[in-house]
Amino acid sequence: MKFKLTRIKLSDIRTMCFEKIGIPVYVIAGALLNIIIAFIMNVFKLPLYFDTIGTVAVSVLCGIYPGIVTAVLTNVVCMLFNPTAIYYMIINVMIAQIASLYSYKMRQQKKMNFFVFVFAVSFAAGIVGMALQWILLGEPQFVEVVEMAAFINEQLGINYVFCTFVINLLLNILDKSVTIFIALSIVKIIPESYREAAFEGGWRQKPLSVEEREKIKRENIRNRKSLQRKITTMLVVDSFAIAVIMGITGLRLYYSNLKSEYRTNVKNAAKLASEVVNADSINWYLNSGKKPIEYNNSEYNKTNKLLSSIRDTVPGIEYVYIYQIKEDGCYIVFHTNETFQTEMYIGEVIPFDKSFDPYLPALLAGEKIDNFERADVFGFIITAYEPIFDSKGKCVGYAGADISESYIGDYMRVFTLRVILIFSGFFILILGYGLWMTGFNLIYPINSMASCLDNFIEDNTNQEKLDENVKNIKSLNIRTGDDVEKLYRSICHMASATAEQMRDIRHYADANAKMQNGLIITMADMVENRDSETGAHSQKIAAYVKIILEGLKRKGYYASKLTPKYIGDVVTSAPLHDVGKINIPDAILNKPGKLTPEEFEIMKTHTTAGKQIMEHAISTVSGENYLKEARNMAAYHHERWDGKGYPEGLHGEVIPLSARIMSVADVFDALVSKRVYKPAFPLEQAIEILKEGAGTQFDPKCVEVFLESMDEVKEVLIQYQNL
């Protein structure tokens, strides 16, 4: 058996490794990379992190939301071996946002400087991270930072807190420089096609270009009532409202439970304190009048230490003490307050405050009382008293314990901050998910459909563009699997049906136009057949009119008037300009000599007769613009620019534009064509007559463009010279 060895290219290996990788795989791989590196850093207690390499790579590769998911997943798992990791989740999320912005700018061809990118990430991570360390831990997280800051403070006198911030920022610059370099290197080795696939992995339609997405964003920003703005506002308001309601409710319940727990703790502390004191020695201690610090009695000192141990062991306890209650106040026997230990004397009296009034009879009687709250100079305090009985069963004092509610408040503030830090990462995750889903499943599909439909409506006069727009709509390939996709399918069906209907309408319109043109030519032939020497006058006139219209459009004259529809109407109806001659007697129409004044007056009536014929046709076929222009040309093509024409003596631009164009074309054809009453003029002579008439008989702009197009005019003359 023979084996064939083949050389495998590096590009083939990369393609096999990254083929068919989806966004979830990138997210899991990125989070796993973060977790492994974070675990190594935690084991060796290094003052660096490198736990955002996967976050940066996924954010650059797949976009903001996969980056945020990677960040949140990383910190949630890292909490298993580093309990404080969950509080730094917001930093990882911020890095994901900055990295995705960097990637997006690069795709917009707006290059973001690598060093600016590194500094932005380092500054955000360094400042926020250091602030969280001071708030949560009371000092920097790493011993190396503490020692270096202390050394600089001692040697140079620079503020210690400021030093910790600067050192932490520098460490983050080093950390994030290496992190970003490694992350971008990982992205670089992934084939271009798979990078694009990863970046476009969230689409539920044909991916839009960066420019198209930016256009949609700009339109949504300008439109205050845009769907994206409404959805974003709804998500933010609803998420924040739910978070606030649940947060307040949770904190109140937690505070209530914490307070209940501390009530139990203070009661237990008082109970323990009552058991460690030798009740038979209390009166003897009171009579000594010594300071505790001066007491050499080993039993007293031992009891003092036990009471301090209770204070330090039971959570939340601020003070533990032993009092003897008399009518004039509380006589101190033991107290864990340092002031009492060094400055006060055993047996000193603390007067009762008003909070003791309800309980004083029971205390004086040596009875048990419930926990109670009282106010002193330090704020509200939860107090528990436990009676102490001597060997004869007589109550000789009370063991007391205090928990300050300010302590509970401080604990609650730290707890609230931690909840906010944890929640902020998840809040951004939820908000990002909402925006991600609505963007790819709602905003982009709807805007894409709207854009295609706008083009479909605007270009409906051209069947080729209409068919192209139908293809564009179908190429969107929206596949959200919900009502948006259902709407898209309906729009595709409607667009296809509309395009086919427009095709049929155009087919019928073309057939109708051909029929109309045939009727026009027939009517023109009826007139020409009465004058055998006109020599294809109608065809030549239509050609000259078209030349003048195109010349005016090319020069930008009468731009608002010269629409494609108008040009088509004028050219189509040009042969009807002399339709009124059908009413002129043959003897006058074909007279070889000069007409008498009476005959000329009759000849001039062909303009009014033509107007009447066209108006009758217009009333029969309402709304046909080409007939309206036929009426204008039939009625006014003998009007003059200076107002000396007929039948109404109109002047300048008061004369309809179609009639002014026809005037130039009609006179030129009459000059260069043979008539029964004259021979054909040479072309040069006809041109001179037109030049002389510009501004008097003719619209000078029409003459200008006609003479500039003389090559085309000559082609018409050659075409019809044998007719």
C-alpha positions in Angstrom: 0.0 0.0 0.0 1.4 3.4 -1.0 0.8 6.6 0.9 0.8 9.9 -0.8 2.3 12.8 1.2 0.8 16.2 0.7 2.1 19.6 1.9 -0.4 21.4 4.1 -0.3 25.1 4.0 -0.5 27.3 7.1 -3.6 29.0 5.6 -5.3 25.6 5.2 -4.6 24.8 8.9 -6.1 28.1 10.0 -9.1 27.6 7.8 -9.7 24.1 9.3 -9.3 25.4 12.8 -11.7 28.3 12.5 -14.2 26.8 10.0 -17.9 27.1 11.1 -17.1 28.7 14.5 -20.1 30.7 15.8 -20.3 33.6 18.2 -21.1 31.3 21.3 -17.9 29.4 20.7 -15.8 32.6 20.5 -17.5 33.8 23.8 -16.8 30.5 25.6 -13.2 30.4 24.3 -12.6 34.0 25.3 -14.0 33.6 28.8 -12.1 30.3 29.3 -8.8 32.1 28.3 -9.6 34.9 30.8 -10.4 32.4 33.6 -7.3 30.3 33.1 -5.0 33.4 33.1 -6.8 34.9 36.1 -6.4 31.7 38.0 -2.7 31.6 37.3 -2.3 35.2 38.4 -4.3 34.5 41.6 -2.2 31.5 42.5 1.1 33.3 42.2 -0.3 36.5 43.6 1.2 38.6 40.8 0.3 42.3 40.7 -1.0 41.9 37.1 -4.2 40.6 35.7 -4.1 39.6 32.0 -7.7 38.5 32.6 -9.2 40.6 29.8 -7.4 39.2 26.8 -10.4 37.1 25.8 -12.7 40.0 26.4 -10.7 42.3 24.1 -10.4 39.6 21.4 -14.1 38.7 21.4 -15.2 42.4 21.4 -12.9 43.3 18.5 -13.9 40.1 16.6 -17.7 39.8 17.3 -18.9 43.2 18.6 -20.0 44.8 21.8 -22.6 42.3 23.1 -20.5 39.1 22.8 -17.7 41.1 24.5 -20.0 42.0 27.4 -21.1 38.4 27.7 -17.5 37.3 27.8 -16.7 39.8 30.5 -19.7 38.9 32.7 -19.1 35.2 32.3 -15.4 35.6 33.2 -16.0 37.4 36.5 -18.9 35.2 37.5 -16.7 32.1 37.2 -13.6 33.8 38.7 -15.6 34.4 41.8 -15.1 30.7 42.6 -11.5 31.2 43.4 -11.5 35.0 44.0 -14.6 36.2 45.8 -14.0 39.9 45.0 -13.8 39.2 41.2 -17.6 39.8 40.9 -17.2 43.4 42.1 -14.8 44.2 39.3 -17.1 42.9 36.6 -18.0 46.5 35.6 -14.3 47.1 34.7 -14.3 44.1 32.4 -17.6 45.3 30.8 -16.1 48.8 30.3 -13.1 47.2 28.5 -15.4 45.3 26.2 -17.2 48.5 25.3 -13.9 50.4 24.5 -12.6 47.4 22.5 -15.7 47.1 20.4 -15.6 50.9 19.8 -12.0 50.5 18.6 -13.0 47.7 16.2 -16.0 49.7 14.9 -13.8 52.7 14.2 -11.4 50.6 12.3 -14.2 49.3 10.2 -15.3 52.8 9.5 -11.8 53.5 8.2 -11.4 56.0 11.1 -8.2 54.6 12.5 -8.0 54.8 16.3 -4.4 55.1 17.5 -3.2 51.9 19.2 -1.7 53.9 22.1 -4.9 55.9 22.6 -6.7 52.6 22.7 -4.3 51.2 25.3 -4.4 54.4 27.4 -8.2 54.5 27.3 -8.5 50.9 28.6 -5.7 51.4 31.1 -7.2 54.6 32.5 -10.7 53.2 32.8 -9.4 50.0 34.5 -6.8 51.7 36.6 -8.8 54.5 38.1 -12.1 52.6 38.6 -10.2 49.5 39.8 -8.3 51.5 42.4 -11.3 53.3 43.6 -13.1 50.0 44.1 -10.2 48.6 46.0 -10.2 51.5 48.4 -13.9 51.3 48.9 -14.3 47.5 49.2 -10.9 46.6 50.8 -9.9 49.9 52.4 -6.5 49.6 50.7 -4.9 48.5 47.4 -5.4 44.8 46.5 -1.7 43.9 46.0 0.9 44.1 48.8 3.5 45.2 46.3 1.5 48.4 45.5 1.0 49.1 49.3 4.7 48.7 50.0 5.9 50.8 47.0 3.4 53.6 47.8 4.5 53.6 51.4 8.1 53.8 50.4 7.5 56.7 48.0 5.4 58.5 50.6 8.2 58.1 53.2 11.0 59.1 50.9 9.5 61.9 48.9 6.5 62.9 51.0 4.0 62.4 48.1 0.5 61.6 49.2 0.0 57.9 49.9 -3.4 57.6 48.2 -2.1 59.5 45.2 0.9 57.2 44.9 -1.3 54.1 45.0 -3.4 55.5 42.1 -0.4 56.4 40.0 1.3 53.0 40.6 -1.9 51.2 39.9 -2.4 53.2 36.7 1.2 52.4 35.5 0.6 48.7 36.3 -2.6 48.8 34.3 -0.8 50.4 31.3 1.7 47.5 31.3 -1.0 45.0 31.9 -3.4 46.3 29.2 -0.6 46.9 26.7 0.3 43.3 26.8 -3.3 42.2 27.0 -4.3 44.2 23.9 -1.3 43.2 21.9 -2.0 39.5 22.6 -5.7 39.9 21.9 -5.1 41.6 18.6 -2.6 39.0 17.6 -5.1 36.3 18.3 -7.6 38.1 16.1 -5.0 38.6 13.4 -4.3 34.8 13.0 -8.0 34.2 12.3 -8.7 34.2 8.5 -10.3 37.3 7.1 -13.5 35.5 6.0 -14.1 34.1 9.5 -13.4 37.5 11.1 -16.1 38.9 8.9 -18.4 36.0 9.6 -17.9 36.5 13.4 -18.6 40.2 13.1 -21.7 39.6 11.1 -22.9 36.6 13.2 -25.8 38.4 14.8 -27.5 39.3 11.6 -30.9 37.9 10.8 -30.7 39.3 7.2 -28.2 40.3 4.6 -25.5 42.2 6.7 -25.5 45.9 6.3 -22.3 47.8 5.6 -20.9 50.1 8.3 -21.9 53.1 6.3 -25.5 51.8 6.0 -25.6 51.2 9.8 -24.3 54.7 10.5 -26.9 56.1 8.2 -29.7 54.4 10.2 -28.2 55.5 13.5 -28.0 59.2 12.3 -31.6 59.0 11.1 -32.8 57.5 14.4 -30.8 60.2 16.4 -32.5 63.0 14.3 -35.9 61.4 14.7 -36.9 61.8 18.3 -39.9 59.5 17.8 -37.8 56.7 16.2 -38.5 53.1 17.1 -35.0 52.6 18.3 -35.1 55.6 20.6 -38.5 54.4 22.0 -37.2 50.8 22.6 -34.0 52.0 24.1 -35.8 54.4 26.5 -38.3 51.6 27.4 -35.5 49.1 28.1 -33.5 51.6 30.2 -36.5 52.9 32.2 -38.0 49.5 32.7 -34.7 47.8 33.7 -33.8 50.7 36.0 -37.3 50.8 37.6 -37.3 47.0 38.2 -33.8 47.2 39.5 -34.6 50.1 41.9 -37.8 48.4 43.1 -36.2 45.0 43.6 -33.1 46.7 45.1 -35.0 48.7 47.6 -37.2 45.8 48.5 -34.2 43.5 48.9 -32.2 46.0 50.9 -35.1 46.6 53.2 -35.6 42.9 53.8 -31.9 42.4 54.2 -31.7 45.4 56.7 -34.7 44.0 58.6 -33.1 40.5 58.7 -29.7 42.0 59.6 -31.3 44.0 62.4 -33.1 41.0 63.7 -29.9 39.0 63.6 -28.0 41.7 65.5 -30.8 41.8 68.1 -30.2 38.1 68.7 -26.4 38.7 68.7 -26.6 41.5 71.3 -28.9 39.4 73.5 -26.5 36.4 73.2 -23.5 38.7 74.0 -25.2 40.0 77.1 -26.1 36.4 78.1 -22.5 35.3 77.7 -21.2 38.3 79.6 -23.5 37.6 82.5 -22.0 34.1 82.7 -18.3 35.0 82.8 -18.6 37.4 85.7 -18.2 36.4 89.4 -21.4 37.9 90.8 -20.2 37.7 94.4 -17.3 40.0 93.6 -19.3 42.8 91.9 -19.9 44.8 95.2 -16.3 44.3 96.2 -15.1 45.7 92.8 -17.4 48.7 93.2 -16.0 49.6 96.6 -12.4 49.6 95.3 -12.7 52.9 93.3 -9.7 52.0 91.1 -9.1 52.4 87.4 -9.3 49.1 85.5 -5.8 49.8 84.2 -4.5 50.0 87.8 -6.3 46.8 88.9 -3.8 44.0 89.9 -6.5 41.5 90.7 -6.0 38.6 88.2 -9.7 37.7 88.4 -10.8 41.2 87.3 -8.3 41.3 84.5 -9.3 37.8 83.3 -13.0 38.8 83.3 -12.1 42.0 81.4 -10.3 39.9 78.7 -13.3 37.6 78.4 -15.7 40.5 77.9 -13.4 41.9 75.3 -13.3 38.5 73.6 -17.1 38.4 73.5 -17.1 41.9 71.9 -14.7 40.8 69.3 -16.2 37.4 68.6 -19.9 38.1 68.3 -20.6 39.9 65.0 -21.7 43.6 65.2 -21.1 44.0 69.0 -19.6 47.5 69.8 -19.5 47.4 73.6 -19.9 44.8 76.4 -20.1 46.0 80.0 -21.3 45.1 83.5 -23.4 47.7 85.4 -25.1 47.8 88.7 -28.4 49.6 88.4 -29.4 52.0 91.2 -31.9 54.8 91.4 -29.3 57.5 90.6 -27.8 55.7 87.5 -25.7 52.9 86.2 -22.6 52.1 88.2 -19.8 50.8 86.0 -18.1 47.6 87.0 -16.6 46.4 83.7 -16.6 48.1 80.3 -14.8 47.3 77.0 -14.6 51.0 76.1 -10.9 52.0 76.0 -11.7 55.3 77.6 -13.1 53.6 80.7 -10.0 51.3 80.8 -7.5 54.1 81.0 -9.3 57.2 82.4 -12.4 56.3 84.4 -12.9 54.6 87.7 -14.8 51.5 88.7 -18.0 52.7 90.3 -18.4 55.8 88.2 -22.1 56.6 87.6 -23.7 57.1 84.2 -27.0 58.9 84.5 -30.1 57.4 83.0 -31.4 58.9 79.7 -35.0 59.1 78.7 -34.8 55.8 76.8 -34.5 54.0 80.2 -37.7 55.4 81.6 -40.0 52.5 80.5 -37.6 49.9 81.7 -36.3 51.5 85.0 -38.8 49.9 87.4 -37.9 46.4 86.1 -34.2 47.1 86.2 -34.3 48.3 89.7 -36.3 45.2 90.6 -33.7 43.0 89.0 -36.1 41.6 86.4 -35.3 40.6 82.8 -36.2 43.1 80.0 -36.4 42.9 76.2 -33.9 44.4 73.9 -34.5 48.1 73.4 -33.3 51.0 71.2 -31.9 54.1 72.7 -30.2 57.3 71.5 -26.9 58.6 72.7 -24.2 60.9 71.3 -23.2 58.2 68.9 -26.7 57.7 67.4 -29.2 55.0 67.9 -28.1 51.9 69.8 -29.6 48.5 70.2 -29.1 47.4 73.8 -29.6 44.1 75.6 -29.4 43.7 79.4 -29.1 40.4 81.2 -29.5 40.2 85.1 -26.6 38.8 87.1 -27.5 36.9 90.3 -25.1 36.2 93.2 -24.9 33.0 95.1 -27.9 34.0 97.3 -30.1 34.6 94.3 -30.0 38.4 94.6 -29.6 40.5 91.4 -26.4 42.4 91.9 -26.0 43.9 88.4 -26.7 43.6 84.7 -24.5 42.4 81.8 -25.1 44.7 78.9 -24.2 44.7 75.2 -24.6 47.4 72.5 -24.8 47.4 68.8 -24.7 50.8 67.1 -27.2 51.2 64.2 -24.5 53.4 62.6 -22.5 50.2 62.4 -25.4 48.5 60.7 -25.7 51.6 58.4 -22.0 51.4 57.5 -22.3 47.7 56.7 -25.4 48.4 54.6 -23.7 51.1 52.7 -20.8 48.8 51.8 -23.4 46.0 51.0 -25.4 48.4 48.8 -22.3 49.5 46.9 -21.4 45.8 46.3 -24.9 45.1 45.1 -24.7 48.1 42.7 -21.4 46.9 41.4 -22.7 43.4 40.8 -26.0 44.7 39.4 -24.3 47.3 37.0 -22.5 44.6 35.1 -25.7 42.5 34.7 -27.7 45.7 34.0 -25.4 46.5 31.1 -25.6 42.8 30.0 -29.4 42.8 30.0 -29.6 46.2 28.3 -27.0 45.2 25.8 -29.0 42.0 25.0 -32.2 44.0 24.6 -30.5 46.5 22.2 -28.7 43.7 20.4 -31.8 41.7 19.8 -34.0 44.6 18.9 -31.3 46.0 16.6 -30.8 42.8 14.6 -34.4 41.5 14.9 -36.3 44.7 14.6 -34.5 48.0 13.9 -32.2 47.0 11.1 -34.8 44.8 9.3 -37.5 47.5 9.4 -35.1 50.2 8.3 -33.7 48.0 5.5 -37.3 47.3 4.3 -38.2 51.0 4.5 -35.1 52.0 2.5 -35.8 49.4 -0.2 -39.5 50.4 -0.4 -38.5 54.1 -0.7 -36.3 53.2 -3.7 -39.1 51.0 -5.1 -41.5 53.9 -5.0 -39.1 56.5 -6.3 -37.9 54.5 -9.3 -41.3 53.1 -10.3 -41.2 54.9 -13.7 -38.4 52.6 -14.9 -39.2 49.0 -15.2 -35.5 47.9 -15.1 -35.0 49.8 -11.9 -38.3 48.5 -10.5 -37.1 44.9 -11.2 -33.7 45.7 -9.7 -35.4 47.0 -6.5 -37.5 43.9 -6.3 -34.3 41.9 -6.4 -32.8 44.1 -3.7 -35.8 43.6 -1.4 -35.6 39.8 -1.9 -31.8 39.9 -1.3 -32.4 41.3 2.2 -33.2 37.7 3.2 -34.8 38.6 6.6 -35.1 35.5 8.7 -36.1 36.7 12.2 -38.6 33.9 12.5 -41.3 36.3 13.9 -43.8 38.9 12.8 -41.1 41.0 11.2 -40.2 38.1 8.8 -43.9 37.6 8.1 -44.2 41.3 7.2 -41.1 41.0 5.0 -42.5 38.0 3.1 -45.7 40.0 2.5 -43.7 43.0 1.3 -41.7 40.7 -1.1 -44.9 39.3 -2.5 -46.4 42.8 -2.8 -43.3 44.2 -4.6 -43.2 41.3 -7.0 -46.9 41.6 -7.8 -46.6 45.3 -8.2 -43.6 45.0 -10.5 -45.6 42.6 -12.7 -48.6 44.8 -12.7 -46.5 47.7 -13.7 -45.0 45.6 -16.5 -48.5 44.8 -17.8 -49.6 48.5 -17.4 -46.5 49.6 -19.3 -47.2 47.0 -22.0 -50.8 48.3 -22.4 -49.5 51.9 -22.2 -47.0 51.3 -24.9 -49.7 49.7 -27.1 -52.0 52.7 -26.3 -49.2 55.1 -27.1 -48.5 53.4 -30.4 -52.2 53.6 -31.2 -52.2 57.3 -30.3 -49.1 58.0 -32.3 -50.7 56.3 -35.2 -53.8 58.5 -34.9 -51.6 61.5 -34.6 -49.7 60.6 -37.8 -53.0 59.8 -39.5 -54.4 63.2 -38.7 -51.2 64.9 -39.8 -51.2 62.9 -43.0 -54.8 64.0 -43.7 -53.6 67.5 -43.6 -50.4 66.9 -45.6 -52.3 64.9 -48.2 -54.1 68.1 -49.1 -50.8 69.7 -49.8 -48.6 67.4 -51.8 -45.5 69.6 -51.7 -45.0 69.7 -47.9 -42.4 66.9 -48.2 -42.7 64.9 -44.9 -43.2 68.2 -43.0 -44.6 66.5 -39.9 -41.8 64.0 -39.5 -39.1 66.7 -40.0 -40.9 69.1 -37.6 -41.0 66.4 -34.9 -37.2 65.7 -35.4 -36.4 69.5 -35.2 -38.6 69.9 -32.1 -36.8 67.0 -30.4 -33.4 68.5 -31.3 -34.4 71.9 -29.7 -35.8 70.2 -26.6 -32.6 68.2 -26.0 -30.5 71.3 -26.6 -32.5 73.3 -24.0 -32.1 70.5 -21.5 -28.4 70.2 -22.2 -27.9 73.9 -21.6 -30.0 73.9 -18.4 -32.6 76.3 -19.9 -36.2 76.0 -18.5 -35.0 73.1 -16.4 -38.1 73.0 -14.2 -40.3 72.6 -17.3 -38.3 70.1 -19.3 -39.1 66.9 -17.6 -38.9 63.6 -19.5 -42.7 63.5 -19.6 -43.0 67.0 -21.0 -40.4 66.3 -23.7 -42.1 63.1 -24.7 -45.5 64.9 -24.9 -44.2 67.7 -27.1 -42.3 65.5 -29.5 -45.3 63.1 -29.8 -47.8 65.8 -30.5 -45.6 68.0 -32.7 -47.1 66.6 -36.0 -50.5 68.0 -35.0 -49.4 71.7 -35.0 -51.0 72.3 -38.4 -54.2 70.2 -37.8 -56.3 73.4 -38.2 -55.4 73.6 -41.9 -58.0 70.9 -42.5 -60.5 73.8 -42.4 -58.7 75.9 -45.0 -60.0 75.7 -48.6 -57.8 73.9 -51.1 -57.7 77.0 -53.3 -56.0 79.0 -50.6 -54.0 76.2 -49.1 -52.4 75.2 -52.5 -52.4 78.6 -54.2 -49.1 79.0 -56.1 -48.9 82.7 -55.8 -49.0 85.2 -53.0 -52.1 85.3 -50.9 -54.4 88.3 -50.9 -55.0 90.1 -47.5 -58.4 88.4 -47.4 -57.0 85.0 -48.2 -54.2 85.5 -45.6 -56.8 86.2 -42.9 -58.5 83.0 -43.8 -55.1 81.2 -43.7 -54.5 82.5 -40.2 -57.6 80.9 -38.9 -55.9 77.5 -39.0 -54.4 78.4 -35.6 -57.8 79.0 -33.9 -59.3 76.0 -35.8 -56.5 73.8 -34.6 -57.0 75.0 -31.0 -60.7 74.2 -31.2 -60.1 70.7 -32.6 -57.5 69.9 -29.9 -59.8 71.3 -27.1 -62.6 69.1 -28.3 -60.2 66.1 -28.3 -59.0 67.1 -24.8 -62.6 67.2 -23.5 -63.1 63.7 -25.0 -59.9 62.2 -23.6 -59.4 64.1 -20.3 -56.1 64.4 -18.6 -53.9 63.6 -21.7 -51.1 66.2 -21.4 -49.7 65.5 -24.8 -53.0 66.8 -26.3 -52.7 70.0 -24.2 -49.3 70.6 -25.7 -50.7 69.8 -29.2 -53.3 72.5 -28.5 -50.6 75.0 -27.5 -48.5 74.3 -30.6 -51.5 74.4 -32.9 -52.9 77.6 -31.5 -49.7 79.6 -30.9 -46.9 78.5 -33.2 -47.3 81.7 -35.2 -47.0 84.0 -32.2 -43.8 86.1 -32.1 -41.3 86.8 -29.3 -41.9 90.6 -29.8 -45.7 90.2 -29.6 -46.4 90.9 -33.3 -47.6 87.4 -34.1 -51.1 85.9 -34.3 -53.8 84.9 -33.3 -53.6 86.6 -29.9 -50.4 88.7 -30.1 -48.7 87.0 -27.1 -45.1 87.9 -26.4 -42.0 86.5 -24.7 -42.4 83.7 -22.2 -46.1 84.3 -22.1 -46.1 82.2 -25.3 -46.2 78.5 -24.3 -42.7 76.9 -24.5 -43.8 74.2 -26.9 -45.2 76.8 -29.3 -42.0 78.8 -29.1 -40.0 75.7 -30.0 -42.4 74.8 -32.8 -42.1 78.3 -34.2 -38.4 77.9 -34.8 -38.8 74.4 -36.2 -41.7 75.3 -38.5 -40.1 78.4 -40.0 -36.8 76.6 -40.5 -38.5 73.7 -42.3 -40.6 76.2 -44.4 -37.4 78.0 -45.4 -35.3 74.9 -46.5 -38.3 73.1 -48.1 -39.8 73.7 -51.6 -43.3 75.1 -51.6 -45.8 75.8 -54.4 -45.2 79.5 -53.8 -41.4 79.4 -53.5 -38.2 77.4 -54.1 -36.2 76.0 -51.1 -33.7 78.4 -49.5 -30.1 77.5 -49.1 -29.2 76.2 -45.6 -26.9 79.2 -45.0 -29.6 81.7 -45.8 -32.1 79.9 -43.6 -29.6 80.1 -40.7 -29.1 83.8 -41.2 -32.9 84.4 -41.2 -33.1 82.5 -37.9 -30.3 84.5 -36.4 -32.0 87.8 -37.5 -35.2 86.6 -35.9 -33.7 85.7 -32.6 -35.1 88.0 -29.9 -37.8 89.4 -32.3 -39.7 86.6 -33.9 -38.2 83.7 -32.0 -37.2 82.8 -28.5 -33.4 83.5 -28.6 -32.6 80.4 -26.4 -34.4 78.1 -28.8 -32.5 79.6 -31.8 -29.2 79.3 -29.9 -29.6 75.6 -29.1 -31.0 74.8 -32.6 -28.0 76.4 -34.4 -25.6 74.7 -32.0 -27.1 71.4 -33.1 -26.7 72.0 -36.8 -24.9 68.7 -37.4 -28.0 66.8 -36.2 -30.2 69.1 -38.2 -28.2 68.3 -41.4 -28.7 64.6 -40.6 -32.5 65.2 -40.7 -32.3 67.1 -43.9 -30.3 64.2 -45.5 -32.7 61.6 -44.2 -35.7 63.3 -45.8 -34.2 64.9 -48.9 -35.7 62.4 -51.3 -39.2 62.4 -49.7 
